[in-house]
Amino acid sequence: MSKVRKILISVIMSFLLVVQLIPLQVFAETGNVSVRVSLENNTFLEPVDGKEPTFTGMLMDTTVTVPNGSSGMDAFKKALDKEGIEYKEKDGYISSICDMAEFDGGQKSGWMITANDWFTNTGIAEYKVEDNDYLRIMYTCDYGEDLGCEWMGGK
């Protein structure tokens, strides 16, 4: 075998070894994903301490396309912007949507998220969306128990 051929084979083998060390996520970060996003209030239906709900029922159910690797917050903000819905974000948390804020529906109220009908263990800003995810943003008046979430140990 010629010396040039040996060097060429060594270079190719070295390249293949280095490529194997790169996590697959690096290659998967390209492209877009489709995410369905809905917004609903089925719990804060009556005035609480003089504050009334600004909407009840389903306000939004839409699909958006975001870059692969995006957070739930990225998809949610894109959906809200697409529908022209006003919101306030505070430190990666949605604090108000359509002037309906955390604590408006009582001391245990605010916005919660499910991803594919599962209450996530992270906030919306930390959750990484995948293709065909379904994010439901729902208003709770009881730390999520009124939505079926028992993350604090249930009753």
C-alpha positions as CSV (number, residue, x, y, z in Angstrom):
1,M,0.0,0.0,0.0
2,S,1.4,3.4,-0.9
3,K,2.2,5.9,1.7
4,V,-0.4,8.4,0.4
5,R,-3.1,5.9,0.5
6,K,-2.2,5.0,4.1
7,I,-2.3,8.7,5.1
8,L,-5.7,9.2,3.3
9,I,-7.2,6.1,5.1
10,S,-5.9,7.4,8.4
11,V,-7.4,10.8,7.9
12,I,-10.8,9.3,6.9
13,M,-10.8,7.0,9.9
14,S,-9.9,9.9,12.3
15,F,-12.7,12.0,10.8
16,L,-15.2,9.2,11.3
17,L,-14.1,8.7,14.9
18,V,-14.5,12.5,15.6
19,V,-18.0,12.6,14.0
20,Q,-19.1,9.7,16.2
21,L,-18.3,11.8,19.3
22,I,-20.7,14.6,18.3
23,P,-24.1,14.1,19.9
24,L,-27.0,13.5,17.5
25,Q,-28.8,16.5,18.9
26,V,-26.3,18.8,17.1
27,F,-27.5,17.4,13.8
28,A,-31.2,17.3,14.8
29,E,-31.3,21.0,15.7
30,T,-32.0,22.1,12.1
31,G,-35.5,22.4,10.6
32,N,-38.8,23.3,12.1
33,V,-41.5,21.7,14.2
34,S,-45.2,22.1,14.2
35,V,-46.9,22.8,17.6
36,R,-50.6,23.1,18.4
37,V,-51.3,25.7,21.1
38,S,-54.6,26.3,22.9
39,L,-55.6,28.9,25.5
40,E,-58.5,28.3,27.8
41,N,-60.2,29.3,31.0
42,N,-62.8,26.9,32.4
43,T,-62.2,27.6,36.1
44,F,-62.4,31.3,36.7
45,L,-66.0,31.8,35.8
46,E,-67.3,34.2,38.5
47,P,-65.9,37.4,40.0
48,V,-63.4,36.9,42.9
49,D,-62.7,39.9,45.2
50,G,-64.1,42.3,42.6
51,K,-62.1,40.9,39.7
52,E,-63.9,39.4,36.8
53,P,-62.6,36.9,34.2
54,T,-61.9,38.6,30.9
55,F,-62.8,35.5,28.9
56,T,-64.2,32.0,29.6
57,G,-63.9,28.8,27.5
58,M,-61.5,28.4,24.7
59,L,-60.0,31.6,23.4
60,M,-57.4,30.2,21.0
61,D,-56.6,26.9,19.3
62,T,-54.0,27.3,16.6
63,T,-50.9,25.7,15.1
64,V,-47.5,27.4,14.7
65,T,-44.2,26.4,13.2
66,V,-41.1,27.1,15.3
67,P,-37.4,26.1,14.8
68,N,-36.4,22.8,16.2
69,G,-35.1,23.2,19.7
70,S,-37.5,26.0,20.6
71,S,-39.1,26.3,24.0
72,G,-42.8,26.1,24.8
73,M,-42.6,29.8,25.5
74,D,-41.3,30.4,22.0
75,A,-44.3,28.5,20.5
76,F,-46.8,30.1,22.9
77,K,-45.6,33.7,22.2
78,K,-45.7,33.0,18.5
79,A,-49.3,31.7,18.8
80,L,-50.4,34.7,20.9
81,D,-48.8,37.1,18.5
82,K,-50.4,35.4,15.5
83,E,-53.8,35.7,17.1
84,G,-53.2,39.3,18.4
85,I,-53.7,38.3,22.0
86,E,-52.0,40.5,24.6
87,Y,-49.9,38.9,27.4
88,K,-47.3,39.8,30.0
89,E,-44.2,37.7,30.7
90,K,-42.3,37.8,34.0
91,D,-39.1,35.8,34.3
92,G,-40.1,33.1,31.9
93,Y,-43.6,32.8,33.3
94,I,-46.8,34.0,31.7
95,S,-48.2,36.3,34.4
96,S,-51.1,37.8,32.4
97,I,-53.1,37.0,29.3
98,C,-55.9,39.3,28.1
99,D,-55.5,41.3,31.4
100,M,-56.3,38.1,33.3
101,A,-53.4,37.7,35.7
102,E,-52.1,35.4,38.3
103,F,-54.1,35.8,41.6
104,D,-57.1,37.4,39.8
105,G,-59.0,34.2,40.4
106,G,-57.9,33.8,44.1
107,Q,-54.7,33.2,46.0
108,K,-54.0,29.9,44.2
109,S,-54.7,31.1,40.7
110,G,-52.6,31.5,37.6
111,W,-51.6,30.0,34.3
112,M,-50.6,26.3,33.9
113,I,-49.4,24.3,30.9
114,T,-49.8,20.8,29.7
115,A,-47.8,19.2,26.9
116,N,-49.6,16.4,25.2
117,D,-52.1,16.3,28.1
118,W,-49.3,15.9,30.7
119,F,-48.5,18.5,33.3
120,T,-44.8,19.3,32.7
121,N,-42.2,19.1,35.4
122,T,-40.7,22.4,34.1
123,G,-42.0,25.8,33.3
124,I,-43.0,26.7,29.8
125,A,-39.7,28.5,29.2
126,E,-37.7,25.3,29.9
127,Y,-39.9,22.9,28.1
128,K,-38.5,22.0,24.6
129,V,-41.2,21.4,22.0
130,E,-41.1,18.5,19.6
131,D,-42.9,18.1,16.3
132,N,-46.7,17.7,16.7
133,D,-46.7,18.6,20.4
134,Y,-50.0,20.0,21.8
135,L,-49.5,22.7,24.4
136,R,-52.6,23.7,26.5
137,I,-52.4,26.9,28.5
138,M,-55.1,26.9,31.1
139,Y,-56.1,29.1,34.0
140,T,-56.3,27.5,37.4
141,C,-57.9,28.8,40.6
142,D,-56.6,26.0,42.8
143,Y,-52.9,25.3,42.0
144,G,-54.1,23.0,39.1
145,E,-56.2,20.6,41.1
146,D,-59.3,22.1,39.3
147,L,-57.6,21.1,36.1
148,G,-56.8,17.5,37.2
149,C,-53.2,18.2,38.3
150,E,-52.1,16.8,41.7
151,W,-48.5,17.8,41.6
152,M,-48.5,18.8,45.2
153,G,-49.5,15.3,46.4
154,G,-53.3,15.6,45.8
155,K,-56.0,15.4,48.4
